[in-house]
């Protein structure tokens, strides 16, 4: 693509060399030109469902972040309170934290931990047919450890868990709004008796472990559950 003999890179380079007020105007003109030529910046893709049920804990930080992200990405989707009302639903299969010793010093004391989050989910339609079969998302971080400052390290561990959780929310959102989810839902809607519909699951959400009060993460007590109350 070129404009009067200049490529997009040439135009962008010339815009970048301008002073700030002129640069802003130049960027605006460049975006208008690109739009006129059929170029569009990529944004969030909405869920391909009219109604959707999110089967995550109402009182968990992770559940709240997922719901906020999905509602922002899919303003035209109605998020319902029960699976029976939904065209499709997100089911949580497992959601666990881990903490593993990866390095010891010469006295046998821990020098480094590996923290992990593991979230397994599926998306099914109103008949229990899998739109997204069981899928696991994982995140890991390494954390240097000093047993002379246990309290500070517990706070650092909790912050790392929260950062990993936010990363999993973003990855989950991209997965749920990807093109193949739309295609899988359309294929199921158009299926005929006798067609291979893949795995069938119960439309009753899997039982979740009871929420426990929030407690320090695992350096002393073991990793707290991502289903702990965060409010």
C-alpha positions in Angstrom: 0.0 0.0 0.0 1.4 3.5 -0.8 0.2 7.1 -0.8 1.6 9.3 -3.6 4.6 7.0 -4.0 5.2 6.7 -0.3 4.8 3.4 1.6 2.9 3.2 4.9 6.3 2.9 6.7 7.5 6.1 4.9 4.4 8.0 6.0 4.7 6.7 9.6 8.3 7.7 9.7 7.6 11.2 8.5 4.8 11.5 11.0 7.1 10.4 13.9 9.6 13.1 13.0 7.0 15.9 13.4 6.6 18.1 16.6 3.9 16.9 19.0 0.9 19.0 17.8 1.7 18.2 14.1 2.4 14.6 15.0 -1.1 14.2 16.5 -2.7 15.6 13.4 -0.5 13.5 11.2 -1.4 10.3 13.1 -5.1 11.2 12.7 -4.7 11.6 9.0 -2.8 8.3 8.7 -5.5 6.4 10.5 -8.1 7.9 8.3 -6.2 6.9 5.2 -5.6 3.4 6.4 -9.3 3.0 7.3 -10.3 4.2 3.8 -8.1 1.5 2.4 -9.8 -1.2 4.4 -7.3 -1.4 7.3 -8.8 -1.8 10.8 -7.1 -2.1 14.1 -7.9 -5.3 15.9 -10.3 -5.1 18.9 -12.0 -7.5 21.2 -14.3 -10.0 19.5 -17.6 -10.5 21.3 -19.0 -13.8 22.4 -21.1 -15.5 19.7 -24.0 -16.1 22.1 -27.1 -14.1 22.9 -27.2 -15.4 26.5 -24.3 -16.8 28.5 -23.8 -18.2 32.0 -20.5 -17.9 33.8 -20.1 -20.8 36.2 -17.4 -19.2 38.5 -17.7 -18.3 42.2 -19.5 -15.0 42.7 -17.3 -14.0 45.7 -13.9 -14.8 44.2 -11.5 -12.3 42.7 -10.9 -14.6 39.7 -14.6 -15.0 39.0 -15.2 -11.2 39.3 -12.3 -10.5 36.9 -13.6 -13.0 34.3 -17.1 -11.6 34.5 -15.9 -8.0 34.1 -13.7 -8.9 31.1 -16.5 -10.8 29.3 -19.1 -8.2 29.9 -16.8 -5.5 28.6 -15.9 -7.6 25.5 -19.5 -8.6 24.8 -21.9 -5.8 25.6 -24.7 -7.3 23.5 -24.6 -10.6 25.3 -27.0 -11.1 28.2 -25.3 -12.7 31.2 -27.8 -14.8 33.0 -28.0 -16.1 36.6 -28.8 -19.7 35.9 -27.6 -22.3 33.3 -31.2 -23.0 32.3 -31.5 -19.5 30.9 -28.3 -19.7 28.8 -27.6 -20.5 25.2 -24.1 -21.6 26.4 -22.2 -21.7 29.7 -18.7 -21.6 31.0 -18.0 -24.4 33.5 -15.1 -24.5 35.9 -13.6 -28.0 36.2 -10.6 -27.2 38.4 -8.8 -24.1 39.7 -5.7 -24.8 41.8 -2.6 -23.1 43.1 0.8 -24.8 43.6 4.1 -24.0 45.3 7.2 -26.1 44.6 10.7 -25.8 46.0 13.2 -25.5 43.1 16.4 -24.5 44.8 18.1 -25.2 48.1 21.2 -23.6 49.6 24.1 -25.6 51.2 22.2 -25.7 54.5 19.2 -27.3 52.9 17.1 -24.1 53.1 14.8 -23.1 50.3 16.3 -20.3 48.1 13.6 -20.3 45.4 10.0 -21.4 44.9 8.0 -22.0 41.7 4.5 -20.7 42.0 1.8 -22.0 39.7 -1.8 -21.6 38.8 -3.8 -24.2 36.9 -7.3 -23.5 35.6 -9.4 -26.1 33.7 -12.7 -25.2 32.0 -15.1 -26.1 29.3 -17.9 -24.3 27.4 -21.1 -26.2 26.5 -24.3 -25.4 24.8 -27.8 -25.8 26.3 -27.8 -29.5 25.4 -24.4 -30.2 27.1 -22.5 -30.4 23.8 -18.9 -29.2 24.0 -18.2 -26.0 22.2 -14.8 -25.9 24.0 -13.9 -29.3 25.5 -11.9 -29.5 28.8 -9.1 -27.1 28.4 -6.3 -26.2 30.9 -4.6 -22.9 31.2 -1.4 -22.7 33.3 0.9 -20.0 34.6 4.1 -20.2 36.5 6.5 -17.8 38.2 9.7 -18.2 40.1 10.3 -16.4 43.4 13.6 -16.0 45.3 13.1 -16.8 49.0 14.7 -15.6 52.2 13.5 -17.2 55.4 14.5 -14.1 57.4 11.7 -12.1 55.8 8.9 -14.6 55.7 6.0 -12.1 55.9 7.4 -10.0 53.1 7.9 -13.0 50.9 4.3 -14.2 51.6 3.1 -10.8 50.4 5.3 -11.1 47.3 3.9 -14.6 46.6 0.3 -13.4 46.9 1.1 -10.6 44.4 2.6 -13.0 42.0 -0.4 -15.2 42.2 -2.7 -12.3 41.4 -0.5 -11.3 38.5 -0.7 -14.8 37.1 -4.5 -14.8 37.7 -4.8 -11.6 35.6 -2.8 -13.2 32.9 -5.1 -16.3 32.9 -8.1 -14.0 32.6 -6.7 -12.4 29.5 -5.9 -15.8 28.0 -9.3 -17.1 28.8 -11.0 -14.1 27.2 -9.0 -14.6 24.0 -10.0 -18.3 24.0 -13.7 -17.7 24.5 -13.9 -15.0 21.9 -11.7 -16.7 19.2 -13.1 -17.5 15.8 -13.1 -21.2 16.3 -15.5 -20.9 19.2 -18.0 -19.1 16.9 -17.4 -21.8 14.2 -17.9 -24.6 16.7 -21.2 -23.1 18.0 -22.5 -22.6 14.5 -21.6 -26.2 13.5 -23.5 -27.6 16.5 -26.5 -25.4 15.8 -26.6 -26.7 12.2 -26.0 -30.4 13.1 -28.5 -33.1 12.2 -29.4 -36.3 14.0 -26.6 -38.8 13.6 -23.9 -36.2 13.2 -20.8 -36.5 15.4 -21.3 -33.9 18.1 -18.3 -34.7 20.3 -18.4 -35.1 24.1 -21.6 -34.4 26.0 -21.5 -33.0 29.5 -24.1 -32.4 32.2 -25.6 -28.9 32.0 -25.5 -28.8 35.8 -22.3 -27.0 36.7 -19.7 -29.1 38.5 -19.7 -28.9 42.3 -17.1 -26.4 43.5 -15.0 -26.7 46.7 -16.4 -24.6 49.5 -14.9 -21.2 49.9 -12.5 -20.7 52.8 -11.4 -17.5 54.5 -8.4 -15.9 52.8 -5.1 -16.9 54.4 -1.4 -16.3 53.6 -0.1 -18.2 50.6 1.9 -21.4 50.9 5.3 -20.6 52.4 4.1 -21.6 55.8 0.5 -23.0 55.3 0.6 -24.1 51.7 -0.8 -22.1 48.9 -4.2 -20.6 49.6 -7.0 -21.6 47.1 -7.8 -19.3 44.2 -11.4 -19.9 45.3 -10.8 -18.2 48.6 -12.9 -15.2 49.4 -11.1 -12.0 48.3 -13.6 -9.5 49.5 
